[in-house]
Amino acid sequence: MTKATTPDTGQEMETITSADGTEIAFERTGSGPPLVLITGGATNDHTRWEQAGVRPTFAEHCTVYAMDGRGRGESGDADEYALEREVEDVTAVVDAVDGPVTLLGHSVGALYPLEAALRTDNLGKLILYEPPIAVGDHELGVEEVVTEIETLLNDGEKEQALVLFLQAVGGLSPEELDALCSAPTWQDRVDVAHIIPRGLQAADEYEFDASRFAGLTTPTLLLSGSESPPLYKDGIEALNKALPNSRIVTFDGHAHVAILTATDRFIDEVLAFTRESN
């Protein structure tokens, strides 16, 4: 593990080498039981957790490890991309931390912890907020959206490409989108919008097999918004049925980004779960 101080925050960014040799960065803050945060959305890095004071509040109670996904922030990248690489990145960070670790992921960033949970023995608890799992009649159906996004990117319209992704795939309401656009990290997300298509295609190819998780007894908290698109809500229900030690908490009146729209409730639910005895 290596370290470097970031001039903007003064915090040390640490790196770990993933299975394919890519350097993956994360920032450590606070003290207490370890909580690893995985970014949701194709363009997020560790700074997204600064919004609404989420990470600083967590850091009052936990040692927080906030990751930069590959190709974002201070993390490296590779020529060949697959969802499996992201899973390996999460596994590498979890295995490098003195455990047992609580692992929290949001949106597509919740797929990686779900899979990483099958690959590490250093996990104490798992928190998943609406991973894009297509079950029943649902399909991500991103082919057309990916084509539109790629057209915008080719025309140099990175911000429009990001907005399209958040609306068409994330299902964000105008109010939720405004909350993201007004965040200080918005331009950082725009700058890496070119990686959106690969993440979408990888998530679209993901096939959920409930039987693979029958032996995953890790205590798991599943978070969902009552106003989220049916794909997300049905995916959470399918996960709850598949996992032998899970429960669902629903944010009434909120959707896919209650992290921002119901911040206090989100923080309270996460911290309460970390304190529970197994």
C-alpha positions in Angstrom: 0.0 0.0 0.0 1.4 3.4 -0.9 0.4 6.9 0.1 0.4 10.4 -1.3 -1.1 13.7 0.1 -3.7 15.4 -2.0 -3.2 19.2 -2.1 -6.9 20.0 -2.1 -7.9 18.2 1.1 -4.6 17.5 2.8 -5.7 13.9 3.3 -3.6 11.0 2.3 -4.7 9.1 -0.8 -3.6 5.5 -0.5 -3.3 3.0 -3.3 -3.5 -0.7 -3.6 -2.7 -2.9 -6.6 -5.6 -4.7 -8.0 -5.4 -8.2 -9.6 -4.7 -6.9 -13.1 -1.9 -4.6 -11.8 -4.0 -1.4 -11.8 -3.4 1.0 -9.0 -6.7 1.8 -7.1 -6.8 4.8 -4.9 -8.8 5.4 -1.7 -8.9 8.0 1.0 -8.9 7.1 4.7 -10.6 9.4 7.3 -11.9 9.1 10.8 -11.5 6.3 13.4 -13.5 3.3 14.5 -14.7 0.2 12.8 -13.9 0.1 9.0 -16.5 1.3 6.5 -15.6 1.0 2.8 -17.6 3.2 0.4 -18.1 2.3 -3.2 -19.1 5.0 -5.6 -22.4 4.7 -7.6 -22.7 5.9 -11.2 -20.2 5.6 -14.0 -18.5 9.0 -13.2 -18.3 9.1 -9.5 -15.1 9.2 -7.4 -14.5 9.3 -3.7 -15.5 12.9 -3.4 -19.2 12.2 -4.1 -19.4 11.1 -0.5 -18.5 14.7 0.6 -21.9 15.8 -0.6 -24.4 16.7 2.2 -21.7 15.9 4.7 -22.1 12.1 4.4 -18.5 11.0 4.7 -17.5 13.5 7.4 -20.4 12.3 9.5 -19.5 8.6 8.9 -15.9 9.5 9.9 -17.1 10.6 13.3 -18.0 7.0 14.0 -16.0 4.8 11.6 -12.7 4.6 9.8 -13.9 5.4 6.3 -12.2 4.2 3.2 -13.7 6.0 0.2 -12.6 4.5 -3.2 -11.9 6.1 -6.5 -13.2 3.6 -9.1 -10.9 2.7 -11.9 -10.6 5.5 -14.5 -11.8 8.1 -12.0 -10.1 10.3 -9.5 -6.6 9.1 -8.6 -7.2 5.5 -9.6 -5.5 4.1 -12.7 -7.1 2.3 -15.6 -6.4 -0.4 -18.1 -7.0 -0.9 -21.8 -9.3 -3.9 -21.2 -12.5 -3.3 -19.2 -15.0 -5.6 -17.5 -17.2 -5.5 -14.5 -15.1 -8.2 -13.0 -12.1 -5.7 -12.9 -14.2 -3.4 -10.6 -15.1 -6.4 -8.4 -11.4 -7.2 -8.1 -10.7 -3.6 -7.2 -13.2 -3.6 -4.4 -11.9 -7.0 -3.1 -8.3 -5.7 -3.1 -9.3 -2.7 -0.9 -11.4 -4.8 1.5 -8.6 -7.4 1.9 -6.1 -4.6 2.6 -8.1 -3.2 5.5 -8.0 -4.5 9.1 -11.4 -6.2 9.2 -14.0 -7.2 9.5 -15.2 -4.5 7.1 -18.6 -3.0 6.5 -19.0 -2.5 2.7 -21.4 0.0 1.3 -22.2 0.5 -2.4 -24.8 2.6 -4.3 -26.4 2.0 -7.7 -24.0 0.2 -10.1 -21.5 0.7 -7.3 -23.5 -1.8 -5.3 -23.0 -4.6 -7.9 -19.3 -4.7 -7.2 -19.6 -5.2 -3.4 -22.3 -7.9 -4.0 -19.8 -9.9 -6.1 -16.8 -9.0 -4.0 -18.7 -10.5 -1.0 -18.2 -13.9 -2.6 -14.5 -13.3 -3.0 -13.3 -12.1 0.4 -13.2 -13.5 3.9 -12.7 -10.0 5.4 -16.3 -8.8 5.2 -18.4 -8.3 8.3 -21.5 -6.5 6.9 -22.8 -5.5 3.5 -25.0 -2.5 2.6 -26.4 -2.3 -0.9 -28.5 0.6 -2.2 -30.4 -0.3 -5.4 -27.9 -2.2 -7.6 -29.2 -2.4 -11.2 -30.2 -6.0 -11.2 -32.6 -7.0 -14.0 -35.1 -9.7 -12.8 -38.4 -10.9 -14.1 -39.5 -9.0 -17.2 -37.1 -6.1 -16.5 -34.2 -5.3 -18.7 -31.7 -2.5 -18.4 -32.1 -2.0 -22.2 -29.2 0.4 -22.5 -28.3 -0.2 -26.1 -30.2 2.8 -27.4 -29.1 5.1 -24.5 -25.5 4.1 -25.0 -25.7 5.0 -28.7 -27.2 8.4 -27.8 -24.5 9.0 -25.1 -21.7 8.0 -27.5 -23.1 10.4 -30.1 -23.1 13.3 -27.6 -19.6 12.3 -26.5 -18.3 12.3 -30.1 -19.8 15.8 -30.5 -18.0 17.0 -27.4 -21.2 17.3 -25.3 -19.9 15.6 -22.2 -22.3 17.4 -19.8 -25.3 16.5 -21.9 -24.1 12.9 -22.1 -23.9 12.8 -18.3 -27.4 14.3 -17.8 -28.9 11.8 -20.3 -27.3 8.9 -18.3 -28.6 10.2 -15.0 -32.1 10.7 -16.3 -32.5 7.7 -18.6 -30.6 5.1 -16.6 -30.6 6.5 -13.1 -34.2 7.6 -13.3 -33.4 10.8 -11.4 -36.2 13.4 -11.0 -35.6 17.0 -11.9 -35.1 17.8 -8.2 -32.5 15.0 -7.8 -30.7 16.1 -10.9 -30.6 19.7 -9.7 -29.0 18.5 -6.4 -26.3 16.7 -8.3 -25.7 19.6 -10.8 -25.3 22.1 -7.9 -22.7 19.9 -6.1 -19.1 21.1 -6.2 -18.0 17.8 -7.7 -20.3 18.1 -10.8 -17.5 19.3 -13.1 -15.3 16.4 -12.1 -18.1 14.0 -13.1 -18.5 15.8 -16.4 -14.8 15.4 -17.1 -14.9 11.6 -17.0 -18.2 11.2 -18.8 -16.4 9.3 -21.6 -16.3 6.2 -19.4 -20.1 6.0 -19.1 -20.7 3.7 -22.0 -18.4 0.9 -20.9 -19.9 0.8 -17.4 -23.4 0.7 -18.8 -22.6 -2.1 -21.2 -20.9 -4.1 -18.4 -23.9 -3.7 -16.1 -26.3 -4.6 -18.9 -24.4 -7.9 -19.4 -24.5 -8.8 -15.7 -26.7 -11.8 -15.1 -28.1 -12.3 -11.6 -28.1 -15.9 -10.4 -29.8 -16.1 -7.0 -28.4 -19.6 -6.3 -24.8 -18.2 -6.2 -25.7 -16.2 -3.0 -27.5 -18.9 -1.1 -24.4 -19.4 1.2 -23.7 -15.7 1.7 -24.6 -15.4 5.3 -23.0 -11.9 5.8 -25.5 -9.6 7.5 -26.9 -7.4 4.6 -28.9 -4.2 4.7 -30.7 -3.5 1.4 -31.7 0.1 0.8 -34.4 1.3 -1.6 -36.6 4.3 -2.4 -40.4 4.0 -2.5 -40.4 6.2 -5.6 -37.5 4.4 -7.5 -38.1 2.8 -10.9 -39.6 -0.7 -10.7 -36.3 -2.2 -11.9 -34.5 -1.1 -8.8 -37.3 -2.0 -6.4 -37.8 -5.5 -7.9 -34.1 -6.1 -7.9 -33.9 -5.3 -4.2 -36.8 -7.8 -3.6 -35.0 -10.5 -5.5 -31.8 -9.9 -3.6 -33.7 -10.1 -0.3 -35.1 -13.5 -1.3 -31.7 -14.7 -2.4 -29.7 -13.6 0.6 -30.2 -15.7 3.8 -29.4 -12.9 6.2 -30.8 -9.6 4.8 -33.5 -7.1 5.3 -34.9 -4.1 3.4 -35.2 -0.5 4.5 -37.3 1.8 2.3 -36.9 5.5 2.1 -40.6 6.6 1.8 -41.1 9.5 -0.6 -37.6 9.2 -2.0 -36.0 7.4 -4.9 -32.5 6.5 -6.1 -30.5 9.2 -4.4 -31.9 9.4 -0.9 -28.2 9.8 0.0 -28.8 13.5 -1.0 -32.6 13.8 -0.6 -33.0 12.1 2.8 -29.4 12.4 4.1 -30.0 12.2 7.8 -32.2 9.1 7.5 -29.6 7.5 5.2 -26.8 8.2 7.6 -28.8 7.0 10.6 -29.7 3.7 8.9 -26.1 3.0 7.9 -24.6 3.8 11.3 -27.3 1.9 13.2 -26.6 -1.2 11.0 -22.8 -0.9 11.6 -23.5 -0.9 15.4 -25.7 -4.0 15.4 -24.2 -7.2 16.8 -24.1 -10.0 14.2 
